[in-house]
């Protein structure tokens, strides 16, 4: 938004920016209008009725219904219109499209760690395709952060212990600023980076070559999650079908699950993560608390990055993808990748590495 010769707002580089700016402009103009109107009336009456003035004070009016309606009803209607307009945009921004490209973000003191579904990783940089809805699944490893891209007009809290989300569709190729908008410690001002919007062919080629720092072998997040799934012996209990020891995780993502207190919860990202780090919070009805608890964080058994990988692997499980115990892996190389034009261009990834030897713990029946 430019008012010659000054730049009044960052460039509009997303679809949401084009919807947000008119609302912001209307609120700003209404604020200026009512501020000037009220202050003008205050100054007028202060001068007219100042001490010693010759203003007529003999017949003061104590009420005037028409005047009260005139200064109450129009602002009320304007407030309701602004509320409905803003609420509509807010609800729209909280509902990412089902086909959005899912990118994972971890906030740390003081950097942004980003993972793409095909395994490409970035630090304080985010590459996205132009014209494709992008969903950011975000979590903090330590304190509260906020992922803010001014040119996209998006910002949302990144908190420890649960996933939060925001989404956008970039409309203009280029490089844009990325900030943490929540004071998060002594180096908060240094917690920034850049977002690079690329054409869809350029983005596909960037992914194919392993990102900005190419690697000879790239594993998808789902493949890395499968290694962890095997390493921690999750297959001992969670197999292709429900057993007496534990329910199956095949097809569980976003499915309603009845838990031991009789309530029904949705097996979304936050539920799956909590099922790993706090398996006794919501035990599936018919099972007991036999699953071991895995600590999270920088000093825990599983880092937030590894938890995201395990959740992504569980999300990818559909009938036929989870082998029986002792069978070879059947996880597809593109598991966890979104559908549509960009995924079709994604490269085939390297075969999954042999899983690390399992621990002595056995999984139980939480999820």
N, C-alpha and C positions, 0 to 999 in steps of 0.2 A: 504494500500500500504506500503510494508516493504522493506527497503534496509538495509540488515543486517549490524549492529545490531540495526538500528534506524527505528522508525515508522515515515514514511514521511507523512502520511495522516490518517485520521480516518478510521476505518473499513468500508467496503461497506455493508450496511444493507438494501438497497433498490434497486429495479431494475434501478432507475434513476442514482444511484451512479455508477453502472457498465457502464452506457452509458456516464456519465459526466467525469469520471476520465481519459479515453483515450484522450478526447479533451483537458482537462487541461494539461495532460502530453505533448502532441504535442505542445501546445502553449508555455509551459515552455521550452521545448527543443529548439524550434525555436528561442525563445527569447535569450537563452544562446548562441546558435550558431551565430546569427547575432551580438550579443553584442561582442563576442570574435573576430569575423571576422572583424568588423568595427574598434574595438580598436586596433587589430593587424596591420591593414593597417595604421591607424593613427600613431601608434608608429613607424612603419617601415619608413614612409615618414618623420616623425619628426626627426629621427636619420639620415636618408640619406641626407636630405636637411637642416640640421642644419647649422647655421652660421659658415663659415670657412671650411665646408666640400668640398671635391674635386668632387662632383657630377656635371655631365655635364648639364649646364643650357642654352646651346647655341641655341637649337632648341625646345622650349617648344610647346607642342600640345595644341590647344585651343578647339578642339572638336574631338570626336572619336565615331562614330555612333554605332559601334559594342560593344564598352565598355558600352555605355549608355543603349543599349538594354539589355546587359547582367546583369546590376545591377538594371534594372527597371522591366523587364518582369517576371522573376522568382518570385520576391517578390509579384508582383501583382497577379499572379496566385495562390500563396500560400495564400495570403490574401482573395481571392475570395473563395477558398476551405474552409478555416477556417470560413468565414462568413456563407457559405451555411450550413456547419456542425453545427455551433452554432445556427443558425436560426431554423434549423430543430428541434433541441432539445428544443429550447425555445417554439416553437409553440406546440410541443408535450406536454410539461409541462403545458401549459396554457389551455389544453383541457382534462379535466378529463373524464374518461369513464362514460357512462350513468348509469351503474349499480354500481357506486362507493358508498361505505358506507359514508353517509354525517354526519360529526361531526362538531359541532358549537363551535367556539372559541371567547372569549371576552378578549381583553387586557385591563388591568387596571393598574394604578400606585399602587403597582408594583407587579402584579401577573397575572397568566393566569387562567381564568375561562372557563371550558370546559363542554359542554352538549352533551350527546349521544341522538339519536332520541327517545329511549325508556324511557328517563327521568333520567338516571344515570348521576350524576354530579361529576366533579373532580376539584381539585384546584392544579395547578402547576404539574399535572400529566396527561398523556394521555395513555390510554390502547387501543391497536389496534390488530387486528388479522393478522397473517402471511399469505401472499399470496393473500390478498384481497385488491383491490384498495380502498383507503381512500381519500375522498375529505374533505378538511377543509374549512368551510365557516366562515370567520373571520371579526371582526369589533372591533374598539377601543371605549372605553367609555370616553376617555379623550384626550390623545396626540398620536402622531404617534409611533407605536411599529413595530417590525419585528419578525415574528415567524421563528426560525432558528433551524434546526436539522442537525448538521454537518455530522453525520453518514449516513443520507439520502441524503445529498447534496441538500437540499431544503431550501429556504428562500424567504419570500415575505412580503411586507409592510402590516401592520394592521393599518388602518386609521380610524378616526372618521367620521361618516356620511354616509358611504357606505360600502358594503361588498366587500371583496377581497377573492381570492381563491388560494389554492395550493393543490396538490395531490401527493400521493406516493403509492407504493406497497412494504410493508416491506417484506424482504426475510430471515431474520435471527432473531430468538427469542433472547431476551435479554433486557437489560436496556441501554438506550442511553440518551445523554444529550439533553436538550432543553434550548434555550437561547432567550433573546430579543437582536437582533442585531442592534437596533437603539437607540441611547442615548435618554432616555425618562425622565430624572430627576435624583435627588440625589441618589436614590436607584436602579438605572438602573442595576448595577452589581449584585444585589440580585434577579433580575427578571428572574429566571430560574427554572428548574425542570427536570423531567425525562419522557421519552417515554418508555413504556413497550410493547414489541412485544410478543404476546402469540400465541400458536397454536390455530387453529379455535375452537376445542372442549373446550379448556381452556377459550377462550374469551367468548364463548356462556355461559359457566357455570358462569363466572365472571359477565356477564350481568344479568343472571337469579337470582343471589344472591344479586343484587343491587349494584354491584361495590365493591370498597374497604371499603366503610362504608355502609353496608346494611341498608335498610329502610324497615319497615313493609309494607308500601304502596308506590308504584311507579306509577306515571302517565307519559305517553309519553308527549313529547313536544307538539304534536298536541292536546292532551287532555287539557293540561294547556292553550294552545292557545284558545281552544274552550271556556273555562271558561272566559277568558278575552274578547272574542268576545261577549259573552252573557252579561258580566258585563258592558261593554260599549255600550250596546244596538245596536250593529252592525246589528242584525237581523231585527231591525225595518225598515231598508231600503234595505239591501242587502239580498235578499231571494233566493229561488231556481231558480227563473226566473227574467228577467229584468222587472222593473216597471217604472212608471213615476218618482219616487223619486230617484232611483239609479239602476245601472246595477247589475246583479248577479255576484258573484265571483266564481260560480261553474265552474271548468275547465278553469279558467283564466290563471293559471300559464304557463309561456312560450308561451302564445298566443299573436299574434299581436293585438294591441289595437289602434284604431284611436282616436286621441285627438282633442281638440277644435281648434287648429291652423292648422289642416289638415294633420299633420305628423302622422306617425305610429311608435309606440314604442312597445317593447317586455315586457310583464308583467313578468319580472324575479324577483329575490330576491330584488334587489335594487329598482325596480319600486314599489313593494308592500310595502317596508319599507317607501319609500318617500310618498306613497299614504296615509300613516297614520300620519306621522309627518309634512308633507307639502302638504296637499291635493289639493292645488291650482296650483301646478307646472304643472301638466298634467291632465286636466279635460277631461273625456271621452266625445267625440262629442255627442251633443244632451242633455247634462246635464249642470247644473249650479253649482256654488261653494257654496253648502249648507252643506257640511260636516265640522264638527268642527275639529280643529287642535289639535293634542295631542303632548305635549312636551316629549322629550326623555332625557335619561341620568340619572345620579344618583339622581338628584333633580327634575326630570320631572315626568309627570303622568305615563309614561311607561319607565322602565329600558331597556337597550339593551337586556338583557336576555328575558324580556317579549315581546319585539318586535320580537325577533327571534322565540318565541313560537307562536305568532300570524301569522307570515309569514309562519311558518311550518304548521299551521292549514289551512291557505288559500291554501297552496300547496296541501294539502290532499283532498281538496274538489273536488269530482267528482259527476256526476249525481246520485242522490239518497242518498248522504251523508249529505246534508244540509237540515234539517227538516224545514217545514213551521213554521211560528211564532206560538209558543204555543205547538208545537209537541215535543215529547221526542227526546233526542239527538240520532243520528245514527252514530256518529263518531266511527269507529272501534278502538279497543284497540291497534292495531299495526299501526295506521295511521302515516304516515311520516317515516316509516322504509323502508330501501332499500329492494330490492328483491334479491333472491339468497340463497346461502347456509346458511350464517350467520343469516339472518332474519327468516328463517324457524325454527331456533333453539331458537329464542328469546322467552322469557316467556310471557305468557299472563299477562297483567298489571291489576292493581286494577281498579275498576270502577271509572268513573269520579265523583269527589265530587260535591255537589250542588254548582251552580254558585253563586258568590257574588251578592248581590242586585245591579241592574243597576243604573247608574247615570241618572241625569235629561237631559243630552245631548242626542240628536238623531243624528245618522249617516246620512250622505248625499251622494251625487253622485260624488265621486272622482274617485274611482277605476273602 
